[in-house]
Amino acid sequence: MTRLEATGTRVDEAAALGGDKDERRLALIGNQAFLIHNFRGPLIQDIIGRGWHVLAMAPDYDDTSRAAVRSLGAEPVDWVFTRTGLNPVADLFAMRRLVRILREQRVAVTLSYFIKPVVYGTIAARLAGVKRRYALIEGLGYAFIEDTAESFKRSVVRSTVKSLYRRALSMATGVFFLNEDDLSDFKRWSLVEPSKATVIGAIGLDLNDWRPAPAVTRPVVFLLVARLLRDKGIYEYVEAARRVKATHPETCFLLLGGLDSNPAAIAEAVVNSWVAEGVIEWQGHVPVRPWLAQSSVFVLPSYREGVPRSTQEAMAMARPVITTDAVGCRETVVDGKNGFLVPVRDADALEAAMRRFVDNPDIIEPMGAESRKMAEERYDARRVNKVILDIMEL
């Protein structure tokens, strides 16, 4: 009679899957604990479904996020580092801690996402003797946003990040990108070997968790969900809202998102001044789904993205989208079909797009239906996960 493991997996079945149970340990390395359950849930479940033990590593666990990760079947592991800022001494100490953790946990595969986890996670995995090391590039962030008034600080950060990426990705087994533009830039800057790179389109989401909601057409309610950064186009959103409300005061403009330590962060006092002016309603960092259900149109005037999760959620809930004709954003809208594309940093064009919905609310429902259809075709997490896990040979 074959002995059964505690999980119910036969010893001979574990061997057939690629080795002893202790050898099938994967570390998912990220930079915020609350994102793991919300954004990585289906991926973790699919990895576990292939017989792997998942270690979910992040720097800021609390009791709630720890319990949420355990509910997925993964093991939360604390790895302390600073999410933003470039302090080489602190980052090197954090990397040393990570090397020790990966060795102690006998990790066989790593998958890192966001800049610091990709850089230091990949290098640490190599130093710890991890056999397979994968990186997920979900967008290029602050350092790579083109700015007409290029600051010296942004230029230095960009140069530093490029150097770190080049070093780390040379040690990666494979690198996943969300859009062709990011991959093209990485190849042009010689940051990644083309043979290691795969464009997956989007991480996707569980479409059963994000079901269509009835259209809201009167009054028209616009919603922007993003961290409070200038690069998300929040100033343009507020200016367009101010102009539309001047002639259509019944129109509502919602802003969801938390304050941030990023160099492009918007001060709380500025946001509160917009609220006091009556231009927007700011709800802070709150669950998104209830607010999407109350909205008519989703807006993201960002300067650059990977493929934004917030827009995918809005599309899955059958919301039309106004976004920019920018890297990672343009992939989510077929102009005139499920929404409208506007130029980056153009409050005039954003205002005009908003007015099309205010003046013609009957287009909200059919455009929202097109968004849902596109989400089903492009953003099904289970389909995307299969591509990722097959490439990783899990």
C-alpha positions, 0 to 999 in steps of 0.5 A, a space after each residue: 500500500 502506498 503511503 499518503 502525504 498529509 496533503 493527500 498526494 501519493 509519494 510516487 505521484 510527487 515523484 512523477 511531478 518532478 521530485 520530492 515534495 520538499 523540492 517543489 517549493 516556489 517563492 513568489 517575491 513581491 513588495 506589498 502583502 495586501 496585493 498578494 491575495 487581491 492580485 495574485 490569488 488565482 496564480 497562487 491557486 494554480 501553482 498549488 494545483 500543480 503540486 507546488 508549495 508556495 512561499 508568498 514573500 512580502 515586507 509588510 504583513 499584518 494579521 489580515 494579509 497573513 490570514 488572506 494568504 493562508 486562505 489561498 493555501 500559501 505560506 506567508 513569509 516576511 522579507 523586510 525591505 523598503 519598497 521605494 527609495 535607493 539606499 544601496 546599503 539598506 538594499 544590500 542588507 535586505 538582499 542578504 536576508 533574502 539569500 538566507 531565507 531562500 536557502 533556509 526554505 530550500 526554494 527551487 523556483 522564484 517568481 519576482 514582480 515589481 522593480 526591487 523584488 525583480 532586481 534583488 530577488 533574482 540576484 539573491 536567488 542566484 546567490 542562494 543557488 535557486 535553480 530557476 529564477 523568473 521575473 515579471 515586468 508589470 510596467 516601468 514606473 516612475 523612472 521611465 515616465 517621459 517628462 518634458 521637464 526632465 529632472 536630474 533626479 529622474 534621470 539618475 534614477 532611470 540610469 540606476 534602475 537600468 543598470 540594476 535590471 541589466 545585472 539582475 535579468 542576466 541571471 533570470 531564467 525567463 522574463 515575462 512582460 505585459 506589453 510589446 512596448 516594454 519588451 521593445 524598450 528593454 531590448 533596445 536598452 540591452 536589459 534582457 536577452 530576447 530569447 528569455 522574454 515572453 509577452 503574456 498580455 496581462 496578468 488577468 483576473 478571476 472573471 467570476 469574481 468580477 461580474 458585470 454590474 447594471 449600467 449607471 447612466 443618470 447622473 453620470 459618475 466617473 471613477 478613477 482608481 490609482 495610487 495618488 501619483 502625478 503620473 497617473 494623470 490625476 491632475 488632468 482628471 481633476 481639471 477636466 472634472 472642474 470644467 465639466 461640473 461647471 456646466 453639468 454640476 450633477 455629474 459626479 467624479 470619484 477618486 479612489 486610491 491611497 497616498 504614496 511615498 513615490 517621488 511623483 506622489 501628490 500631497 494629501 493637502 492637495 487632494 483635500 483642497 480638491 474635495 473642499 472645492 467640490 470637484 471630486 469625492 476622494 474615498 481613499 484606499 478602499 475596496 474597489 468593487 462596490 464603487 465600480 458598481 456605482 460608477 458609469 465610466 472608468 477613467 485612467 489618464 495615466 502616462 504609462 502602465 504595464 496593463 493596468 489591473 484597475 482597468 481590467 476590473 472595470 472592463 470585467 464589470 462592464 464599464 466603458 473606459 477613457 484612457 490615454 494612448 500610452 504604453 499599457 493603456 492603449 491595449 485596453 480600449 478600442 477607440 469608439 467601441 468600448 471607450 475613448 483614447 486621449 493623448 497623455 497630459 491633455 485635459 482638453 481631450 479628456 474633458 471632451 471625452 467625458 462630455 461625450 458620455 455626459 451628453 450621450 448617456 445612452 452609449 454607456 451600456 453598449 460600450 460597457 458590454 463591449 468592455 466585458 466582452 474584451 475582458 473575457 477574450 483578453 483578461 481571463 487569469 486562468 488562461 494567462 496562468 497556464 501560459 506562465 506556468 507552462 513556460 516555467 515548466 511547473 
